[in-house]
Every structure is written in structure tokens, then in C-alpha cells.
């Protein structure tokens, strides 16, 4: 039924968002045209969108979206991202997985998950 999926993240500062997703997280920038950029992550396409152009404020943010990235080695992934300036919060150790949250420059929640 579905061919693929993606998530679109509304951003106020396109240049800062592209730098974070492509350089800090090391994901692939597939294309960008000023108000939209497409980022490739394993098994996921992330669209970065600013409706008014590259810069400016957005009218509101819901905060109800998060993007998760599965990793094989949580400690290694955390250390790699910390060297790029990522700050982590809200670590949860569960029976089936460990999850650690962090934010992009827009305040959107992202997380790493390591399944047991």
C-alpha cells in the first residue's frame, strides 16, 4: 500500500537546521532550495520546511513530533554526537530498549534508541 514515508519539520532558520541535520548528525542533504531541504536518514526522509523562505519566525509550534534514530551502540553514538555539540536529556532505560532524547536547533525533540 505505502511506497515510502517521510516526516516534515517546520523550521524558523533553514541554514541552521540544514547544518544541524547534515553536519552535526551526519545525515545526507539530498537537495535544498531556500525554503525546503530534503535530508536522507536510514529508512527515513526528513523534509525541512520554512513557508516564508530561509529565515524568520513561525507562527506557532506544536511540539508534538519527534524523530527517532536506531543505533547499535548507544554509548558510542552519544559520544560522537556530544563532540558535535549535541546535548542530551531524558534518558530512559527500559526492558526492551534504551532511549535518549535531544533537540534540534528549533527545539524539536529527537531521540536515539538502542534495542536490547
ABEGO torsion letter per residue (X at the ends): XBABBBBBBBBABAAAAAAAAAAAAGBBBABBAGABBBBBBBGBBBBBBBAAEABEBBABBAGABBBBBBBABAAAAAAAAAAAGBBBBGBBBBAABBBBBBBBAAGBBBBBBBBX
